[in-house]
Amino acid sequence: MVNGEQSILLEKRDRIAYITFNRPEKLNAIRWEDYALLDDMINECDKDDDVRVVIVTGKGRAFSAGDDMDGYPGSGNEEAMKGEPGIALMMEGKFLEAKLSDYQISLQKTCMTILNSAKVFIAAVNGLCWVPEIVYPMDFVIAADVATFSQADASIGLSPGGGGTQLLPRLLGRRHAIEFLLMSEEISAEEAYRIGLVSRVVPAGELIQEAEALAKKMIARPASSIKLVKMAVTRAQDLPLKDGLELEEWYCSIATQSESFRSFYQKFLARKQAKGK
């Protein structure tokens, strides 16, 4: 908590939800319970019919410095692990018990919700981003020119657990993914843009303004189209091309039944008829 506030803030206005990491004094390092809180907030936004776009950002000079190591074994603060019961079991070596409990790492669940949601998710990366697994499933990633990215798990003896080894190759291709994960080096916003991790780079002072402008463009798009496009693109990652094309054909046929398309088509016909007179 910061000054009585939650470690992650959620605000909704004008059909946009803002999720803000709110531990600037800790560079927005994320504790076990914070991952669960983030997952709850993402699910709340996903289920809220009034929300069309979600913008995720950080307060201060960091998007997030990654895991708060104070909750790891040996820190003297092992109680913190109880915020994620499944993690607590695994840290104690109780892997069978964790598996039987149907536990799934919160960030993995969060990623799947984002990928399958009809909402548009925008990461507005304001500074250092050392937990990039949060941005991998995002629909758009806008980075401030001062932002940096790193996933250092391999350099400290870990393997990613929040979807990095599965989402990043799908996003960047195997070659860039392997380099980013194994080198574990910090890269600039411009380099992140070059390899395809970031959608665009903007001056730091214009970050939220750019994210909101993009959000308004997405709000103007029919929700049904966004849902179908996201579903098709997400499923394409796991399908042979032939099956993917069949899926696309089916979704395209479904879309012709939407109210948005029918309204557009009626207006198109009316304009065409008017010109023919």
Backbone hydrogen bonds, N-H to C=O, Kabsch-Sander energy under -0.5 kcal/mol:
donor,donor_aa,acceptor,acceptor_aa,energy
2,V,5,E,-1.6
5,E,2,V,-2.3
9,L,20,T,-2.8
11,E,18,Y,-2.1
13,R,16,I,-2.8
16,I,13,R,-1.9
17,A,53,V,-2.8
18,Y,11,E,-3.7
19,I,17,A,-0.5
19,I,55,I,-2.9
20,T,9,L,-2.2
20,T,18,Y,-0.6
21,F,57,T,-2.4
22,N,7,S,-3.6
26,K,23,R,-2.2
27,L,24,P,-1.5
28,N,23,R,-3.0
29,A,26,K,-1.3
30,I,66,G,-3.2
31,R,29,A,-0.5
34,D,31,R,-0.5
35,Y,31,R,-1.5
36,A,32,W,-1.2
37,L,33,E,-2.1
38,L,34,D,-3.0
39,D,35,Y,-2.1
40,D,36,A,-2.2
41,M,37,L,-2.3
42,I,38,L,-2.6
43,N,39,D,-2.3
44,E,40,D,-2.3
45,C,41,M,-2.4
46,D,42,I,-2.3
47,K,43,N,-1.7
48,D,44,E,-0.9
48,D,45,C,-0.6
49,D,47,K,-0.8
51,V,48,D,-1.5
52,R,15,R,-2.9
53,V,15,R,-1.6
54,V,120,V,-2.9
55,I,17,A,-3.1
56,V,54,V,-0.5
56,V,122,I,-2.8
57,T,19,I,-2.5
59,K,21,F,-2.2
62,A,59,K,-0.5
63,F,128,L,-1.9
64,S,128,L,-1.7
65,A,27,L,-1.7
68,D,30,I,-2.6
69,M,67,D,-0.9
71,G,68,D,-1.6
72,Y,69,M,-1.8
75,S,72,Y,-2.0
80,A,77,N,-2.1
81,M,78,E,-1.6
82,K,79,E,-1.7
83,G,80,A,-1.6
84,E,81,M,-2.2
87,I,84,E,-0.6
88,A,81,M,-0.5
88,A,84,E,-2.1
89,L,85,P,-1.9
90,M,86,G,-2.2
91,M,87,I,-3.0
92,E,88,A,-1.2
93,G,90,M,-1.8
94,K,89,L,-3.0
95,F,93,G,-1.3
98,A,94,K,-2.0
99,K,95,F,-2.5
100,L,96,L,-2.8
101,S,97,E,-1.2
102,D,99,K,-1.7
103,Y,98,A,-1.7
108,Q,105,I,-0.7
109,K,105,I,-1.7
110,T,106,S,-2.5
111,C,107,L,-2.4
112,M,108,Q,-2.0
113,T,109,K,-2.2
114,I,110,T,-2.3
115,L,111,C,-2.4
116,N,112,M,-1.8
117,S,113,T,-0.7
117,S,114,I,-0.8
120,V,52,R,-2.1
121,F,119,K,-0.5
122,I,54,V,-3.2
123,A,140,F,-2.6
124,A,56,V,-3.1
124,A,122,I,-0.6
125,V,123,A,-0.8
125,V,142,I,-2.4
126,N,124,A,-0.8
128,L,61,R,-1.2
129,C,148,T,-2.6
130,W,64,S,-3.1
130,W,128,L,-0.5
134,I,131,V,-1.9
135,V,132,P,-1.3
136,Y,132,P,-1.4
138,M,135,V,-1.1
139,D,121,F,-1.4
140,F,121,F,-1.7
142,I,123,A,-2.9
143,A,141,V,-0.5
143,A,200,R,-2.5
144,A,125,V,-2.9
145,D,202,V,-1.8
147,A,144,A,-2.1
148,T,127,G,-0.8
149,F,187,I,-2.5
150,S,129,C,-1.9
155,S,152,A,-0.8
156,I,152,A,-0.8
156,I,153,D,-1.4
157,G,154,A,-1.0
158,L,153,D,-2.8
166,Q,163,G,-0.9
167,L,163,G,-3.3
168,L,164,G,-1.5
170,R,166,Q,-0.7
171,L,167,L,-1.6
172,L,168,L,-3.3
173,G,168,L,-0.6
173,G,169,P,-1.7
177,A,173,G,-2.0
178,I,174,R,-3.0
179,E,175,R,-2.0
180,F,176,H,-2.5
181,L,177,A,-2.6
182,L,178,I,-2.8
183,M,179,E,-2.2
184,S,180,F,-1.1
187,I,149,F,-3.0
189,A,147,A,-1.1
192,A,188,S,-2.4
193,Y,189,A,-2.1
194,R,190,E,-2.1
195,I,191,E,-2.0
196,G,192,A,-0.7
196,G,193,Y,-0.6
197,L,192,A,-2.2
198,V,192,A,-1.4
199,S,141,V,-2.4
200,R,141,V,-1.4
202,V,143,A,-2.5
206,E,203,P,-2.1
207,L,204,A,-1.3
210,E,206,E,-2.6
211,A,207,L,-2.3
212,E,208,I,-2.8
213,A,209,Q,-2.1
214,L,210,E,-2.2
215,A,211,A,-2.3
216,K,212,E,-2.3
217,K,213,A,-1.5
218,M,214,L,-2.0
219,I,215,A,-2.3
220,A,216,K,-1.3
221,R,218,M,-1.2
226,I,222,P,-1.8
227,K,223,A,-2.4
228,L,224,S,-2.2
229,V,225,S,-2.7
230,K,226,I,-2.5
231,M,227,K,-2.4
232,A,228,L,-2.5
233,V,229,V,-2.6
234,T,230,K,-2.5
235,R,231,M,-2.4
236,A,232,A,-1.7
237,Q,233,V,-0.7
237,Q,234,T,-0.9
238,D,235,R,-1.6
239,L,236,A,-0.9
244,G,240,P,-2.6
245,L,241,L,-2.7
246,E,242,K,-1.8
247,L,243,D,-2.2
248,E,244,G,-2.5
249,E,245,L,-2.4
250,W,246,E,-2.0
251,Y,247,L,-2.7
252,C,248,E,-2.6
253,S,249,E,-2.0
254,I,250,W,-2.3
255,A,251,Y,-2.4
256,T,252,C,-1.2
257,Q,254,I,-1.9
258,S,255,A,-1.8
262,R,258,S,-2.3
263,S,259,E,-2.5
264,F,260,S,-2.2
265,Y,261,F,-2.9
266,Q,262,R,-2.3
267,K,263,S,-1.9
268,F,264,F,-2.3
269,L,265,Y,-2.6
270,A,266,Q,-2.1
271,R,267,K,-2.3
272,K,268,F,-2.3
273,Q,269,L,-2.6
274,A,270,A,-2.2
275,K,271,R,-2.0
276,G,272,K,-1.3
277,K,273,Q,-0.6
277,K,274,A,-0.7
